[in-house]
Structure formats: structure tokens, C-alpha cells
Amino acid sequence: MILLNKQSSPLQRWTLRAFTINFLLLVALSTFARMVFEHSHPGKAIIYLLSFLPAIPVVGMVAVIGRYLSRETDEFVRMLATHSLLWALGVTMVADTILGALNQYNFLPGLLPVLNIELFWITALIALHIQLWRNR
């Protein structure tokens, strides 16, 4: 998906808007959950609920991207988006493996696993821009 420009289709504009809304909701819910954990001692049921809340926008993001890929008519653009997502998955998995090992040996205590989704989407955008630059 090419970021908004004059040639963006209505589908691309809708996808970027919906994705941005989900991303902002993820930030808000993650911040809210972290603040509740830090400033109170919630019960077990509330802990499960607060742990589940940030996952809701992630499911929304996956649904938005799935909708985009299923409705995109340009095969080339769909291929670029798919390759970007695959690169992002690979980079995130490698980074998560390295950081998980460091965290296991207490080199990085207090690591926030929720940052995986930010790493994933930033890597996807970088991979998309590299592909677009390479194909000029």
C-alpha cells in the first residue's frame, strides 16, 4: 500500500485511516493498562481484562490489512504490501528472539513486549519504501 498521495485509491485512504485509528487505540489502551498496573493493585480478573485490552486493536489492524489485501485489485501493489509484511514478520521474529534471550538472562529487565507491534509496522513501512525506491 502506497502511503497517501495524489494517486492513492479510496481503498488505500480508508485502510490508512482505519489502521491509524487502531494504532492510536492500541497506544491509548496500552498506556491505560500500564497506568492501572502501576498505580493500583487490581484483582486477578481485572489483570486478565487489562492484559486482553491492547490485543483488541491488534486484531483490528490485522483485519484492516486483510481487508485491504483481499480488495486490492492491482497485483503489483498487493505483492509489494505482502512482501513488506513478510519482511516485517521476519525482522520482528529475529528481534524478539534476541531480546527474549537477553531478557531471559536479565540483561534487559522490564522489556515491553507490546513494542513488537510497533517494530512490526515500522519495519513493514520501511520495507515498502525500500521496495518502491528499488522499483523506480
N, CA, C and O of each residue as an XYZ file, in Angstrom:
544
protein
N       0.845     -1.176      0.000
C       0.000      0.000      0.000
C       0.886      1.234      0.000
O       1.750      1.390      0.863
N       0.674      2.079     -0.940
C       1.433      3.313     -1.037
C       0.800      4.320     -0.078
O      -0.420      4.484     -0.056
N       1.635      4.988      0.708
C       1.093      5.967      1.647
C       0.416      7.090      0.892
O       0.688      7.315     -0.287
N      -0.456      7.786      1.570
C      -1.322      8.767      0.925
C      -0.574      9.740      0.026
O       0.359     10.421      0.450
N      -1.001      9.784     -1.195
C      -0.532     10.769     -2.160
C      -1.662     10.986     -3.165
O      -2.770     10.486     -2.967
N      -1.396     11.709     -4.214
C      -2.456     12.038     -5.169
C      -2.973     10.811     -5.914
O      -4.110     10.812     -6.386
N      -2.152      9.764     -6.027
C      -2.586      8.572     -6.743
C      -3.216      7.526     -5.824
O      -3.577      6.450     -6.300
N      -3.359      7.799     -4.536
C      -3.939      6.825     -3.616
C      -5.396      6.561     -3.949
O      -6.165      7.479     -4.235
N      -5.754      5.303     -3.907
C      -7.144      4.927     -4.172
C      -7.973      5.148     -2.905
O      -7.420      5.274     -1.813
N      -9.299      5.194     -3.052
C     -10.147      5.308     -1.858
C      -9.916      4.151     -0.882
O      -9.978      4.342      0.332
N      -9.650      2.953     -1.411
C      -9.359      1.803     -0.551
C      -8.086      2.036      0.257
O      -8.044      1.721      1.446
N      -7.060      2.579     -0.367
C      -5.812      2.851      0.339
C      -5.997      3.929      1.396
O      -5.457      3.821      2.497
N      -6.761      4.975      1.066
C      -7.019      6.032      2.046
C      -7.819      5.491      3.235
O      -7.507      5.800      4.384
N      -8.850      4.683      2.961
C      -9.654      4.104      4.031
C      -8.791      3.195      4.907
O      -8.898      3.224      6.133
N      -7.938      2.391      4.277
C      -7.086      1.463      5.014
C      -6.131      2.216      5.929
O      -5.968      1.848      7.092
N      -5.509      3.253      5.422
C      -4.574      4.021      6.248
C      -5.291      4.697      7.411
O      -4.767      4.736      8.524
N      -6.491      5.231      7.159
C      -7.268      5.853      8.233
C      -7.658      4.829      9.301
O      -7.482      5.075     10.495
N      -8.183      3.690      8.873
C      -8.604      2.651      9.818
C      -7.409      2.099     10.588
O      -7.499      1.837     11.788
N      -6.295      1.927      9.893
C      -5.090      1.430     10.546
C      -4.598      2.432     11.591
O      -4.233      2.039     12.698
N      -4.586      3.708     11.252
C      -4.141      4.750     12.182
C      -5.032      4.802     13.414
O      -4.538      4.951     14.531
N      -6.320      4.681     13.224
C      -7.254      4.678     14.360
C      -6.956      3.498     15.278
O      -6.911      3.656     16.498
N      -6.754      2.314     14.697
C      -6.428      1.140     15.509
C      -5.096      1.314     16.231
O      -4.959      0.918     17.389
N      -4.117      1.903     15.553
C      -2.804      2.108     16.161
C      -2.903      3.072     17.341
O      -2.316      2.820     18.393
N      -3.636      4.167     17.179
C      -3.815      5.123     18.275
C      -4.587      4.497     19.431
O      -4.300      4.767     20.597
N      -5.568      3.661     19.101
C      -6.311      2.948     20.132
C      -5.394      1.986     20.883
O      -5.519      1.838     22.098
N      -4.478      1.335     20.177
C      -3.501      0.459     20.815
C      -2.633      1.236     21.805
O      -2.405      0.784     22.928
N      -2.157      2.388     21.390
C      -1.329      3.214     22.277
C      -2.129      3.626     23.513
O      -1.628      3.547     24.635
N      -3.366      4.063     23.307
C      -4.198      4.512     24.428
C      -4.496      3.370     25.396
O      -4.377      3.544     26.609
N      -4.880      2.209     24.879
C      -5.216      1.084     25.745
C      -3.980      0.529     26.453
O      -4.062      0.127     27.613
N      -2.847      0.503     25.771
C      -1.612      0.040     26.400
C      -1.190      0.980     27.523
O      -0.778      0.531     28.593
N      -1.293      2.274     27.279
C      -0.951      3.269     28.297
C      -1.897      3.161     29.485
O      -1.467      3.205     30.637
N      -3.180      3.019     29.198
C      -4.178      2.887     30.266
C      -3.899      1.651     31.118
O      -3.906      1.729     32.346
N      -3.654      0.513     30.473
C      -3.401     -0.728     31.204
C      -2.138     -0.607     32.056
O      -2.109     -1.054     33.203
N      -1.112     -0.008     31.493
C       0.146      0.149     32.247
C      -0.045      1.059     33.454
O       0.491      0.786     34.528
N      -0.804      2.139     33.283
C      -1.045      3.053     34.396
C      -1.843      2.371     35.503
O      -1.555      2.566     36.684
N      -2.846      1.570     35.128
C      -3.631      0.860     36.142
C      -2.749     -0.119     36.900
O      -2.843     -0.222     38.124
N      -1.879     -0.851     36.171
C      -0.972     -1.797     36.833
C      -0.012     -1.078     37.786
O       0.270     -1.576     38.876
N       0.483      0.079     37.380
C       1.475      0.792     38.195
C       0.875      1.499     39.403
O       1.527      1.604     40.442
N      -0.366      1.987     39.282
C      -0.926      2.835     40.329
C      -1.978      2.151     41.198
O      -2.535      2.779     42.098
N      -2.254      0.894     40.946
C      -3.214      0.189     41.796
C      -2.822     -1.281     41.853
O      -1.902     -1.728     41.168
N      -3.516     -1.988     42.655
C      -3.281     -3.421     42.788
C      -4.557     -4.140     42.356
O      -5.354     -4.557     43.196
N      -4.751     -4.286     41.035
C      -6.003     -4.874     40.557
C      -6.097     -6.360     40.886
O      -5.091     -7.043     41.078
N      -7.333     -6.834     40.945
C      -7.567     -8.258     41.181
C      -7.240     -9.075     39.939
O      -6.932     -8.537     38.876
N      -7.317    -10.381     40.106
C      -6.933    -11.294     39.034
C      -7.795    -11.100     37.780
O      -7.270    -11.099     36.666
N      -9.094    -10.940     37.948
C      -9.992    -10.764     36.794
C      -9.666     -9.467     36.047
O      -9.676     -9.444     34.816
N      -9.382     -8.407     36.773
C      -9.038     -7.127     36.146
C      -7.695     -7.232     35.435
O      -7.513     -6.630     34.376
N      -6.759     -7.979     35.993
C      -5.461     -8.170     35.334
C      -5.653     -8.860     33.992
O      -5.039     -8.465     33.001
N      -6.495     -9.883     33.947
C      -6.755    -10.563     32.674
C      -7.426     -9.629     31.671
O      -7.084     -9.622     30.489
N      -8.377     -8.850     32.152
C      -9.061     -7.898     31.269
C      -8.084     -6.853     30.733
O      -8.085     -6.557     29.538
N      -7.254     -6.295     31.612
C      -6.288     -5.282     31.183
C      -5.233     -5.857     30.241
O      -4.729     -5.150     29.369
N      -4.902     -7.119     30.409
C      -3.946     -7.762     29.507
C      -4.562     -8.014     28.138
O      -3.855     -8.008     27.130
N      -5.858     -8.232     28.093
C      -6.560     -8.505     26.843
C      -6.846     -7.232     26.048
O      -6.893     -7.273     24.819
N      -7.037     -6.113     26.727
C      -7.429     -4.855     26.061
C      -6.504     -4.435     24.913
O      -7.011     -4.130     23.834
N      -5.176     -4.401     25.083
C      -4.323     -3.960     23.973
C      -4.358     -4.894     22.759
O      -3.974     -4.492     21.660
N      -4.811     -6.126     22.946
C      -4.870     -7.059     21.819
C      -6.032     -6.749     20.874
O      -5.998     -7.147     19.710
N      -7.043     -6.057     21.350
C      -8.212     -5.764     20.524
C      -7.829     -4.920     19.297
O      -8.213     -5.284     18.186
N      -7.084     -3.801     19.450
C      -6.698     -3.043     18.256
C      -5.741     -3.812     17.339
O      -5.725     -3.576     16.131
N      -4.950     -4.722     17.897
C      -4.059     -5.523     17.055
C      -4.892     -6.408     16.136
O      -4.580     -6.539     14.953
N      -5.943     -7.012     16.666
C      -6.859     -7.798     15.838
C      -7.492     -6.892     14.784
O      -7.673     -7.300     13.637
N      -7.827     -5.667     15.175
C      -8.381     -4.703     14.215
C      -7.400     -4.384     13.098
O      -7.794     -4.279     11.937
N      -6.119     -4.229     13.440
C      -5.095     -3.945     12.424
C      -4.962     -5.106     11.447
O      -4.870     -4.906     10.236
N      -4.953     -6.310     11.982
C      -4.848     -7.492     11.116
C      -6.065     -7.575     10.193
O      -5.930     -7.904      9.014
N      -7.242     -7.280     10.723
C      -8.456     -7.299      9.904
C      -8.408     -6.228      8.816
O      -8.808     -6.479      7.679
N      -7.925     -5.046      9.157
C      -7.827     -3.956      8.179
C      -6.867     -4.333      7.048
O      -7.179     -4.132      5.874
N      -5.703     -4.878      7.402
C      -4.726     -5.264      6.385
C      -5.260     -6.429      5.555
O      -5.075     -6.461      4.339
N      -5.918     -7.383      6.205
C      -6.532     -8.486      5.457
C      -7.590     -8.001      4.490
O      -7.675     -8.482      3.361
N      -8.397     -7.047      4.931
C      -9.428     -6.467      4.048
C      -8.769     -5.759      2.867
O      -9.214     -5.876      1.725
N      -7.704     -5.024      3.165
C      -7.009     -4.315      2.091
C      -6.454     -5.295      1.064
O      -6.652     -5.118     -0.138
N      -5.759     -6.328      1.537
C      -5.145     -7.283      0.613
C      -6.191     -8.034     -0.207
O      -5.942     -8.370     -1.365
N      -7.342     -8.296      0.372
C      -8.374     -9.020     -0.376
C      -9.083     -8.125     -1.389
O      -9.626     -8.632     -2.371
N      -9.093     -6.829     -1.181
C      -9.803     -5.917     -2.086
C      -8.901     -5.162     -3.051
O      -9.393     -4.534     -3.989
N      -7.605     -5.211     -2.841
C      -6.685     -4.519     -3.747
C      -6.700     -5.222     -5.098
O      -6.467     -6.428     -5.176
N      -6.973     -4.474     -6.155
C      -7.076     -5.067     -7.490
C      -5.748     -5.078     -8.238
O      -5.569     -5.871     -9.163
N      -4.830     -4.224     -7.857
C      -3.531     -4.157     -8.522
C      -2.614     -5.230     -7.938
O      -2.204     -5.142     -6.780
N      -2.298     -6.235     -8.741
C      -1.471     -7.357     -8.277
C      -0.079     -6.899     -7.820
O       0.459     -7.421     -6.843
N       0.492     -5.936     -8.521
C       1.821     -5.446     -8.168
C       1.818     -4.785     -6.797
O       2.700     -5.047     -5.979
N       0.846     -3.942     -6.545
C       0.744     -3.252     -5.255
C       0.482     -4.270     -4.143
O       1.054     -4.169     -3.058
N      -0.386     -5.252     -4.415
C      -0.664     -6.291     -3.426
C       0.604     -7.087     -3.115
O       0.856     -7.435     -1.962
N       1.403     -7.376     -4.154
C       2.651     -8.105     -3.947
C       3.618     -7.282     -3.094
O       4.269     -7.827     -2.202
N       3.719     -5.974     -3.359
C       4.587     -5.112     -2.554
C       4.159     -5.103     -1.087
O       4.996     -5.182     -0.188
N       2.862     -5.008     -0.859
C       2.351     -4.997      0.515
C       2.627     -6.332      1.200
O       3.020     -6.361      2.366
N       2.427     -7.425      0.489
C       2.670     -8.751      1.066
C       4.147     -8.947      1.385
O       4.487     -9.453      2.455
N       5.022     -8.552      0.472
C       6.467     -8.662      0.732
C       6.873     -7.808      1.932
O       7.698     -8.232      2.742
N       6.308     -6.625      2.052
C       6.616     -5.759      3.196
C       6.193     -6.409      4.503
O       6.922     -6.356      5.493
N       5.019     -7.022      4.507
C       4.544     -7.692      5.711
C       5.419     -8.894      6.066
O       5.673     -9.151      7.243
N       5.878     -9.625      5.057
C       6.757    -10.764      5.317
C       8.109    -10.316      5.872
O       8.639    -10.937      6.794
N       8.664     -9.247      5.316
C       9.920     -8.712      5.853
C       9.732     -8.256      7.300
O      10.580     -8.507      8.156
N       8.620     -7.590      7.556
C       8.355     -7.114      8.920
C       8.215     -8.284      9.887
O       8.699     -8.216     11.017
N       7.564     -9.343      9.458
C       7.429    -10.522     10.311
C       8.795    -11.120     10.621
O       9.072    -11.485     11.764
N       9.641    -11.220      9.613
C      10.976    -11.773      9.818
C      11.810    -10.932     10.756
O      12.435    -11.465     11.674
N      11.833     -9.634     10.546
C      12.629     -8.741     11.409
C      12.103     -8.787     12.839
O      12.885     -8.829     13.788
N      10.789     -8.779     12.996
C      10.205     -8.818     14.339
C      10.530    -10.126     15.047
O      10.843    -10.125     16.238
N      10.459    -11.239     14.327
C      10.774    -12.537     14.931
C      12.235    -12.599     15.376
O      12.535    -13.082     16.468
N      13.139    -12.108     14.529
C      14.563    -12.114     14.890
C      14.803    -11.207     16.094
O      15.480    -11.602     17.042
N      14.256    -10.002     16.062
C      14.440     -9.070     17.180
C      13.828     -9.633     18.460
O      14.415     -9.502     19.534
N      12.665    -10.251     18.356
C      12.013    -10.815     19.528
C      12.819    -11.978     20.104
O      12.889    -12.142     21.322
N      13.418    -12.775     19.244
C      14.250    -13.881     19.709
C      15.477    -13.365     20.447
O      15.815    -13.860     21.522
N      16.137    -12.377     19.874
C      17.331    -11.801     20.514
C      16.965    -11.128     21.835
O      17.611    -11.369     22.855
N      15.940    -10.291     21.821
C      15.545     -9.577     23.031
C      14.998    -10.532     24.089
O      15.190    -10.308     25.284
N      14.314    -11.602     23.656
C      13.830    -12.601     24.606
C      14.971    -13.297     25.311
O      14.916    -13.535     26.517
N      16.014    -13.626     24.551
C      17.183    -14.260     25.165
C      17.867    -13.306     26.138
O      18.263    -13.718     27.228
N      18.009    -12.051     25.763
C      18.615    -11.065     26.660
C      17.775    -10.870     27.916
O      18.312    -10.732     29.016
N      16.470    -10.861     27.749
C      15.568    -10.702     28.887
C      15.630    -11.918     29.796
O      15.551    -11.787     31.017
N      15.771    -13.102     29.209
C      15.857    -14.334     29.991
C      17.073    -14.319     30.909
O      17.015    -14.830     32.027
N      18.159    -13.744     30.447
C      19.387    -13.681     31.239
C      19.500    -12.369     32.024
O      20.577    -12.007     32.499
N      18.364    -11.664     32.151
C      18.267    -10.434     32.945
C      19.170     -9.304     32.455
O      19.590     -8.457     33.244
N      19.469     -9.288     31.157
C      20.221     -8.160     30.608
C      19.285     -6.994     30.270
O      19.714     -5.841     30.244
N      18.039     -7.287     30.019
C      17.062     -6.244     29.704
C      15.818     -6.421     30.555
O      14.767     -6.766     30.013
N      15.885     -6.205     31.841
C      14.682     -6.347     32.664
C      13.676     -5.239     32.339
O      14.058     -4.115     32.012
N      12.417     -5.566     32.431
C      11.378     -4.577     32.197
C      11.099     -4.294     30.737
O      10.529     -3.252     30.414
N      11.483     -5.192     29.845
C      11.239     -5.015     28.416
C       9.744     -5.082     28.139
O       9.049     -5.932     28.695
N       9.252     -4.211     27.300
C       7.828     -4.187     26.981
C       7.552     -5.003     25.710
O       7.882     -4.553     24.613
N       6.963     -6.172     25.838
C       6.669     -6.985     24.652
C       5.654     -6.324     23.717
O       5.598     -6.666     22.536
N       4.855     -5.387     24.224
C       3.862     -4.742     23.371
C       4.534     -3.918     22.265
O       3.888     -3.568     21.277
N       5.815     -3.611     22.424
C       6.526     -2.851     21.394
C       6.774     -3.679     20.135
O       7.200     -3.128     19.120
N       6.518     -4.981     20.175
C       6.663     -5.824     18.988
C       5.792     -5.323     17.842
O       6.217     -5.327     16.687
N       4.588     -4.896     18.157
C       3.673     -4.471     17.091
C       4.186     -3.189     16.440
O       4.055     -3.015     15.229
N       4.773     -2.287     17.239
C       5.344     -1.072     16.659
C       6.523     -1.411     15.760
O       6.649     -0.864     14.665
N       7.390     -2.315     16.219
C       8.519     -2.749     15.407
C       8.038     -3.380     14.108
O       8.603     -3.127     13.044
N       6.997     -4.197     14.194
C       6.458     -4.859     13.016
C       5.987     -3.847     11.979
O       6.367     -3.939     10.812
N       5.167     -2.886     12.387
C       4.594     -1.947     11.414
C       5.626     -0.948     10.905
O       5.575     -0.561      9.738
N       6.543     -0.529     11.737
C       7.600      0.376     11.267
C       8.472     -0.339     10.249
O       8.845      0.239      9.228
N       8.802     -1.612     10.530
C       9.596     -2.393      9.578
C       8.837     -2.601      8.276
O       9.433     -2.554      7.200
N       7.529     -2.831      8.359
C       6.721     -3.004      7.140
C       6.750     -1.733      6.293
O       6.875     -1.802      5.070
N       6.636     -0.576      6.942
C       6.672      0.685      6.185
C       8.045      0.921      5.557
O       8.142      1.363      4.411
N       9.100      0.627      6.308
C      10.452      0.786      5.757
C      10.653     -0.162      4.580
O      11.193      0.238      3.549
N      10.223     -1.415      4.724
C      10.365     -2.391      3.635
C       9.571     -1.953      2.407
O      10.032     -2.118      1.277
N       8.380     -1.395      2.622
C       7.583     -0.913      1.497
C       8.291      0.226      0.775
O       8.339      0.248     -0.455
N       8.837      1.168      1.529
C       9.542      2.293      0.910
C      10.801      1.841      0.177
O      11.127      2.377     -0.883
N      11.502      0.870      0.726
C      12.688      0.344      0.031
C      12.278     -0.319     -1.285
O      12.938     -0.136     -2.308
N      11.189     -1.088     -1.254
C      10.723     -1.722     -2.492
C      10.290     -0.696     -3.536
O      10.593     -0.834     -4.721
N       9.586      0.320     -3.087
C       9.148      1.374     -4.017
C      10.350      2.110     -4.611
O      10.378      2.411     -5.804
N      11.336      2.395     -3.770
C      12.552      3.073     -4.232
C      13.289      2.180     -5.226
O      13.771      2.664     -6.250
N      13.381      0.885     -4.935
C      14.087     -0.053     -5.791
C      13.412     -0.238     -7.155
O      14.078     -0.527     -8.149
N      12.100     -0.070     -7.193
C      11.332     -0.304     -8.425
C      11.161      0.944     -9.279
O      10.444      0.902    -10.278
N      11.792      2.042     -8.919
C      11.646      3.275     -9.722
C      12.371      3.145    -11.035
O      12.362      4.076    -11.841
